[in-house]
Amino acid sequence: MAEALVKICGLQDVEVLKSMKRLPLDYIGFVFAPSRRRVTAEQAALLAAELSGWETGKAPGAAGVFVNPELEELQKLLAVVPLDVIQLHGQESPDYCREVKLAFPQVKVWKALSVTGSGQAEGAEGQSLVDSYAGTVDALLLDTYDPQGSGGSGRTFDWGRIPFFREAAARHGLPLFVAGGLHPDNVGELLRDYSPDGVDVSSGVESSGVKDIAKMTSFVERVKQS
């Protein structure tokens, strides 16, 4: 099995990002959707500029997190911030995802699926939902359904449903990321039992709402050693 990819999301502070430069990260996430972690295009541009000096020799990709963005919004932001990934966390349809891919062929498109407490993807049966996005996105991400928002709740979902989604995604050659309530103490179990292609963490590596270098280091070590 290939080594799981790691994305740390919700970066806002340049000095915090500088402290992370020795971590073997695959992606850094910048939130452009309504959130306490939201950044402006100008802030994200300053943060993204730091990725080129990564001390591991391999710069992590820059992922922008959006909820139901207009194509014009994406175009304006990409003119300022060199994103590698557009991560869509709203109710974006397969047709809309296809439009994004066609409009911005240089950027990968990831679609987040909200998984309810019963283990079903919100709004549709999981298999048909995964099938509908095949050919329109480059990866899928499972996150905990949050009636108050579009992710970032810090809560896990029923991991027992991951194999079902993973099998459906694998049929289409789509990598599957898992988010929602991950932290250094449970990510090893997730990787051991369910083998996602990647993990996405934010609040689980924070202390008092701020990214904690000790927690981030522990999280990355546990992923890369699994």
N, C-alpha and C positions, 0 to 999 in steps of 0.2 A: 504494500500500500504506500502511496506517495505521502510525503510529509504534509500535514495539514497546514493550510495557509492561515495567517493571523492578520486580522484587521482590528486596529484600535480606533474607535470612533469618538467624535465629539471634541476634537482638539480646538482650543481657543487661544492658548498662550504660547508665544514664541519661545520663551525661556523654558517652559515645560517640554516643548518639542525638542529643544536643544539637548535636554537631559536624557532624551530617549535615543540618541543617535548611535548608541552601541547595541541596541536591541535588533535582532534579526526579524524585522517586521516586513510583511508583504504589502499591506495597505494602511494608509492613514485616512480617517474619515473626517470630513468637514460638513457640518449640518447647516443647510440653508433653509430648512423648513422651520415653522414655529416651534421653538424649544428653548429651554434655558441655556442650551449649548449652541445656539444659533450664532453664526458669524456672517459678516458682510463679505462681499466680493473682495474688498480691499484687504480685510483681515486675512482672508483665505489666501490671497496672493502672497502676502508676507510669510505665512506659514508654509505654503507650497515651495517658496524659494529656498527654505531650509532643507528640503528633501534631497537636493543635489549633493549635499555634503555629508551624506550618511556614512558612518565610520565602518560599517560592515562591508562596504564596497558595492553593495546592491541597494539602490535607492528604492524605498517603498513607493507604490503607486498612490496617487491622490484620488480619493473617491468623494464625490459630492452627494449628499443625501437630500432628496427632494420629496415633497408630497404634492402630487397633482400639479406639476409646473406647466406653464405655457411654453411652447417652443421658443417664443421670443425671449422669455426669461432665461432659458438655457443658453440661447445664442449670446445674449448680453454677458452672461456670467463667464462663458467659455472664452470670450474675448479678453477677459481679465485674468482668469484662473486656469492654468493648464491641467485640467482634470484628465485622468485616465479612465475613470469609471463614473457613470451616472447611475446612482442607486435610487430606485423609485419605490417609495413607501406608502403611496396612497391607493386610490382605486383606478390606477392606470390600466386601461384595457390592453389586450394583445395588439390591437390595431394601433393604439397610441404608441406602444413600445416599438412597433415596427417603424412608425414615423420618426421616432427619435433616432433609431439606428440609421435610417436613411439620411436624416438631416445631419448627423454627426458621425460619420463612418470611422473617424479616428478614435472614438471613445467606446468603451465597452458599456453595455447596458445590463444592469442587474435588477431583478424584480423581487421585492419582498412579498411574501405571502403570510398573512396573519393567521396563526393557528389558535383556535379557540380552546377552552378548557376541555372539551370533549375530544380534542385531537383532530378536528376537522378544519380545513381551511375555510376562512370566513367566506360565505356567499356561494360556495360551490363544493362539490365533491372533489377531494384532493387530486385524484388521477385525471379527471377531465380538465381541471384547472391547470395542472402541469402540462398536459397535452396542448392546451390552448395557447400556451406561451412558447412552445417549441418553435424555433425558427425566428422568433421575434426578440429574444434576449440572449445574453451570453452566460448568465448564471442565475440561479434562484437562491433566495435566502428565506429561511423560516424564522419568524419572530412571533412573540406572544401577542395574541389579540388584546388590544387595549381600547375599550369603548370610549375612553377619554382622549385618545390620540392615535398616532400611527406608529407605535413602537416606543422603545426607550423606557418601558415600564419598570425594568429591573426584575421582572418575574419570569420564571420558566414556564414552558408548556409541557404537555405530556410527551416526553421523549420517545415513548413506545411507538409513536406514529412516524418517527424519522425513517425507519427502513422502508415504509410504504412510499414516502415522498422520494427517498433516495433512489429506489428502484425505478420509479416513474421518470425521474430526472435523468438517470443513467441511460434509459432507453433512447433518449434524445441527445446524449453526450453533454448534458448540462451539469456543471459543477453545482454542488449543493452546500451552502453555508448555513450555519445555525447561529442564532442570536437569542437574546432573551434570558436575563438572569444569570449569565455566566460570570464566574469569578475563579480565582486561583484554586479554590478548594473543590470545585465540581467539574472543571473542564477536563481533567484527566479521566473521570468516569465517562463523560460524554464521548470522548475520543475512543476509549477502550471498548465501549459497548455499542457505539453507533457509527463510528468512522465517517463523520462528515468530511467533505473536501476542505472546508475552512470554517473558522469561528470568528465571530464579530462581538466585541466587548466594548462597553462604555462605562456604565455606573459601577460595574463589578471591579474596576481598577481605580476607583476614586476614594478619597477620604474627604469628608465634608464638602462634597461636590467638586473637588479638584483632583485632577489626575495625579496618582501617587506612584512615583517611580519604583518604589519597592514592590508594590502590588503588580505593576505592569511587568516588571522583571520576572517575578514569580510566575505570573500567568504565561508569559512567553516561554519560559524554561519548561514549564509543565507540558505545554503544547509540543514543543520541539523535541522533548525527550520521550513523548508517548509513541 
